[in-house]
């Protein structure tokens, strides 16, 4: 599936990427190759095969959250090293 330059530009725009003309050529060709491979995979007969997300048998290893108190002198050292704090809290920039 060969993508046109306009399609590649639109995909780059949706991904909020600013690409040069050379990058549009390069990445457009690479994306086209990936889509071609996906088309090949669509032709594989998977009837009767159970869907799976992973095959290693690993499961999430969860543990209970445990609050551990720090020695007061270590807390004070950490607060002094922070660029900005308010009381006993380190102030950071808001993440949107």
One Martini backbone bead per residue (centre of mass of N, CA, C, O) as a GRO file, in nm:
protein
   96
    1UNK     BB    1   0.084   0.045   0.031
    2UNK     BB    2   0.097   0.343  -0.117
    3UNK     BB    3   0.172   0.646  -0.002
    4UNK     BB    4   0.107   0.955  -0.015
    5UNK     BB    5   0.219   1.261   0.059
    6UNK     BB    6  -0.050   1.358   0.185
    7UNK     BB    7  -0.086   1.122   0.381
    8UNK     BB    8   0.180   1.161   0.530
    9UNK     BB    9   0.121   1.448   0.625
   10UNK     BB   10  -0.135   1.379   0.788
   11UNK     BB   11  -0.002   1.183   0.984
   12UNK     BB   12   0.204   1.385   1.093
   13UNK     BB   13  -0.006   1.586   1.197
   14UNK     BB   14  -0.149   1.390   1.396
   15UNK     BB   15   0.147   1.345   1.541
   16UNK     BB   16   0.297   1.618   1.558
   17UNK     BB   17   0.488   1.641   1.296
   18UNK     BB   18   0.785   1.793   1.163
   19UNK     BB   19   0.855   1.750   0.824
   20UNK     BB   20   1.049   1.706   0.580
   21UNK     BB   21   1.070   1.613   0.262
   22UNK     BB   22   1.269   1.382   0.316
   23UNK     BB   23   1.110   1.255   0.553
   24UNK     BB   24   0.853   1.196   0.395
   25UNK     BB   25   0.985   0.992   0.208
   26UNK     BB   26   1.106   0.799   0.412
   27UNK     BB   27   0.853   0.746   0.603
   28UNK     BB   28   0.653   0.674   0.383
   29UNK     BB   29   0.800   0.416   0.293
   30UNK     BB   30   0.803   0.273   0.568
   31UNK     BB   31   0.496   0.275   0.616
   32UNK     BB   32   0.422   0.119   0.364
   33UNK     BB   33   0.574  -0.140   0.445
   34UNK     BB   34   0.410  -0.197   0.698
   35UNK     BB   35   0.132  -0.214   0.556
   36UNK     BB   36   0.207  -0.450   0.375
   37UNK     BB   37   0.258  -0.650   0.605
   38UNK     BB   38  -0.026  -0.636   0.724
   39UNK     BB   39  -0.161  -0.756   0.475
   40UNK     BB   40  -0.024  -1.030   0.499
   41UNK     BB   41  -0.140  -1.098   0.784
   42UNK     BB   42  -0.446  -1.094   0.690
   43UNK     BB   43  -0.405  -1.380   0.525
   44UNK     BB   44  -0.403  -1.535   0.776
   45UNK     BB   45  -0.515  -1.828   0.923
   46UNK     BB   46  -0.706  -1.792   1.250
   47UNK     BB   47  -0.891  -2.013   1.280
   48UNK     BB   48  -0.915  -2.136   1.611
   49UNK     BB   49  -0.752  -1.904   1.746
   50UNK     BB   50  -0.660  -1.775   2.031
   51UNK     BB   51  -0.643  -1.494   2.176
   52UNK     BB   52  -0.345  -1.291   2.258
   53UNK     BB   53  -0.114  -1.087   2.444
   54UNK     BB   54   0.064  -1.327   2.570
   55UNK     BB   55   0.316  -1.618   2.613
   56UNK     BB   56   0.489  -1.638   2.898
   57UNK     BB   57   0.296  -1.628   3.177
   58UNK     BB   58   0.296  -1.361   3.286
   59UNK     BB   59   0.230  -1.163   3.572
   60UNK     BB   60   0.127  -0.945   3.780
   61UNK     BB   61   0.323  -0.782   4.027
   62UNK     BB   62   0.181  -0.730   4.331
   63UNK     BB   63   0.181  -0.483   4.590
   64UNK     BB   64   0.168  -0.343   4.881
   65UNK     BB   65   0.135  -0.046   5.019
   66UNK     BB   66   0.407   0.108   5.206
   67UNK     BB   67   0.470   0.311   5.468
   68UNK     BB   68   0.776   0.491   5.508
   69UNK     BB   69   0.981   0.625   5.733
   70UNK     BB   70   1.188   0.892   5.762
   71UNK     BB   71   1.436   1.047   5.864
   72UNK     BB   72   1.439   1.372   5.948
   73UNK     BB   73   1.720   1.451   5.831
   74UNK     BB   74   1.658   1.349   5.539
   75UNK     BB   75   1.419   1.528   5.483
   76UNK     BB   76   1.566   1.800   5.513
   77UNK     BB   77   1.775   1.755   5.293
   78UNK     BB   78   1.574   1.715   5.059
   79UNK     BB   79   1.430   1.994   5.087
   80UNK     BB   80   1.692   2.168   5.041
   81UNK     BB   81   1.744   2.046   4.739
   82UNK     BB   82   1.505   2.171   4.645
   83UNK     BB   83   1.404   2.429   4.440
   84UNK     BB   84   1.096   2.391   4.556
   85UNK     BB   85   0.894   2.473   4.846
   86UNK     BB   86   0.614   2.375   5.077
   87UNK     BB   87   0.714   2.305   5.344
   88UNK     BB   88   0.689   1.943   5.313
   89UNK     BB   89   0.684   2.022   4.999
   90UNK     BB   90   0.740   1.962   4.665
   91UNK     BB   91   0.762   2.172   4.397
   92UNK     BB   92   0.599   2.142   4.080
   93UNK     BB   93   0.514   2.124   3.776
   94UNK     BB   94   0.250   2.119   3.591
   95UNK     BB   95   0.058   1.854   3.454
   96UNK     BB   96  -0.139   1.814   3.148
   0.00000   0.00000   0.00000
